Amino acid sequence: MVQANHFCGKAHEDASAHLQHYLEICSTFTISEVPRDAILLRLFPFSLLGRAKQWFYATKEKNTTWALCSMNFLAKFFPMGKTNALRGKITSLQQQHDESVLEVWERFQDYILECPHHGMESWLLMQTFYHGLGNSTRETMDAAAGGAFLSLTIP
């Protein structure tokens, strides 16, 4: 199943979508007493071809955890211009006049999912979301929070 959707490292391929698909496949099974990280790292090269597979084996010593491997993979194969454009979508979020809080939140989450390596801290994401809301929605959020929404602690 992992080999059904290869990633070669070509410009038209979406590295983020490849990782999401790979993780979706890997979430369908477990191996008793084998850490999830080990499974992900061991199977990942089978989902790669060409330049991407060469990159994996050339950087194998650096990619000791799945978190490091996936971060380095995106840094290598997700174009910087695309990353910057998606970060721009995240940071310039604005609630539309006919958009509910749930709708703008879902749109914001979609932007974040499109660029999982955006590098923004949770507090900054929440601040960006809050400031992207319309005035009346911000007032409602503050009232629901019992004060200033941004003073709430994020777990």
C-alpha positions as CSV (number, residue, x, y, z in Angstrom):
1,M,0.0,0.0,0.0
2,V,2.8,2.4,0.8
3,Q,4.3,1.9,-2.7
4,A,1.1,2.7,-4.4
5,N,1.7,6.5,-4.2
6,H,5.4,7.2,-4.8
7,F,7.0,10.6,-4.4
8,C,9.9,11.4,-6.7
9,G,10.8,14.9,-5.7
10,K,9.6,16.5,-9.0
11,A,8.4,20.2,-9.0
12,H,4.8,19.3,-9.7
13,E,4.5,16.9,-6.8
14,D,3.1,18.0,-3.4
15,A,5.3,16.9,-0.6
16,S,2.8,17.8,2.1
17,A,0.0,15.7,0.4
18,H,2.4,12.8,0.1
19,L,3.1,12.9,3.8
20,Q,-0.5,13.1,4.7
21,H,-1.3,10.2,2.4
22,Y,1.6,8.2,3.8
23,L,0.5,8.8,7.4
24,E,-3.1,7.9,6.5
25,I,-1.9,4.5,5.2
26,C,0.4,3.9,8.2
27,S,-2.4,4.7,10.6
28,T,-4.3,1.7,9.4
29,F,-2.0,-0.8,11.2
30,T,0.2,-1.3,14.2
31,I,2.9,-3.9,15.0
32,S,2.9,-5.2,18.6
33,E,5.8,-3.8,20.6
34,V,7.2,-1.7,17.7
35,P,7.2,2.0,18.3
36,R,5.2,4.1,15.8
37,D,8.3,6.2,15.0
38,A,10.2,3.1,14.0
39,I,7.4,1.9,11.7
40,L,7.1,5.3,10.0
41,L,10.9,5.6,9.5
42,R,11.4,2.1,8.3
43,L,8.5,2.2,5.7
44,F,9.1,5.8,4.4
45,P,11.7,5.0,1.8
46,F,9.3,2.5,0.1
47,S,7.1,5.5,-0.6
48,L,9.9,7.3,-2.4
49,L,11.6,7.0,-5.8
50,G,14.4,8.8,-7.7
51,R,15.7,12.0,-6.2
52,A,13.6,11.7,-3.1
53,K,14.8,8.2,-2.3
54,Q,18.4,9.4,-2.8
55,W,17.8,12.3,-0.4
56,F,16.4,9.9,2.2
57,Y,19.4,7.6,2.2
58,A,21.9,10.6,2.0
59,T,20.3,12.1,5.1
60,K,19.4,9.0,7.0
61,E,21.8,9.6,9.8
62,K,20.1,13.0,10.5
63,N,16.6,11.7,10.4
64,T,16.6,9.8,13.7
65,T,12.9,10.4,14.5
66,W,9.8,10.7,12.4
67,A,9.4,14.3,13.4
68,L,12.9,15.2,12.2
69,C,12.5,13.2,9.0
70,S,9.1,14.7,8.0
71,M,10.4,18.2,8.8
72,N,13.5,17.7,6.8
73,F,11.5,16.2,3.9
74,L,9.3,19.2,3.7
75,A,12.2,21.6,4.0
76,K,13.8,19.8,1.0
77,F,10.8,19.2,-1.2
78,F,8.2,21.8,-0.4
79,P,9.3,24.9,-2.4
80,M,10.1,28.0,-0.3
81,G,7.9,30.2,-2.5
82,K,4.9,28.0,-1.9
83,T,5.7,27.9,1.9
84,N,5.9,31.7,1.9
85,A,2.6,32.0,0.0
86,L,0.8,29.7,2.4
87,R,2.3,31.5,5.4
88,G,0.9,34.7,3.9
89,K,-2.6,33.1,3.7
90,I,-2.3,32.2,7.3
91,T,-1.1,35.6,8.5
92,S,-3.5,37.6,6.4
93,L,-6.7,35.8,7.5
94,Q,-9.8,38.0,7.4
95,Q,-13.3,37.0,8.3
96,Q,-15.7,37.6,5.4
97,H,-18.9,39.6,6.2
98,D,-21.1,36.6,5.8
99,E,-18.8,34.0,7.4
100,S,-19.5,32.5,10.8
101,V,-16.8,31.9,13.4
102,L,-16.9,28.2,12.6
103,E,-16.5,28.8,8.9
104,V,-13.5,31.1,9.3
105,W,-12.0,28.7,11.9
106,E,-12.3,25.8,9.4
107,R,-10.8,27.9,6.6
108,F,-7.9,28.9,9.0
109,Q,-7.4,25.2,9.8
110,D,-7.3,24.3,6.1
111,Y,-4.5,26.9,5.6
112,I,-2.5,25.4,8.4
113,L,-3.0,21.9,7.1
114,E,-1.8,23.0,3.6
115,C,1.5,24.1,5.2
116,P,2.2,21.9,8.2
117,H,5.8,23.2,8.5
118,H,4.7,26.9,8.8
119,G,6.9,27.3,11.9
120,M,4.4,29.5,13.8
121,E,3.8,29.0,17.5
122,S,0.3,28.1,18.8
123,W,0.0,31.5,20.6
124,L,0.8,33.3,17.3
125,L,-1.7,31.3,15.4
126,M,-4.4,32.1,17.9
127,Q,-3.5,35.7,17.8
128,T,-3.6,35.7,14.0
129,F,-7.0,34.1,14.1
130,Y,-8.4,36.5,16.6
131,H,-7.1,39.6,14.8
132,G,-8.5,38.2,11.5
133,L,-12.0,38.2,13.0
134,G,-14.5,41.1,12.4
135,N,-14.9,43.6,15.3
136,S,-18.3,42.3,16.4
137,T,-17.0,38.7,16.4
138,R,-14.0,39.7,18.4
139,E,-16.3,41.3,21.0
140,T,-18.4,38.1,21.1
141,M,-15.3,36.0,21.6
142,D,-14.1,38.3,24.4
143,A,-17.5,38.1,26.1
144,A,-17.5,34.3,25.8
145,A,-14.0,34.2,27.3
146,G,-15.2,36.3,30.3
147,G,-12.7,39.1,29.4
148,A,-9.9,39.2,26.8
149,F,-9.9,36.2,24.6
150,L,-6.2,36.5,24.0
151,S,-5.5,36.3,27.8
152,L,-6.7,32.7,27.8
153,T,-4.0,30.0,28.2
154,I,-3.6,27.5,25.4
155,P,-2.9,24.0,26.7
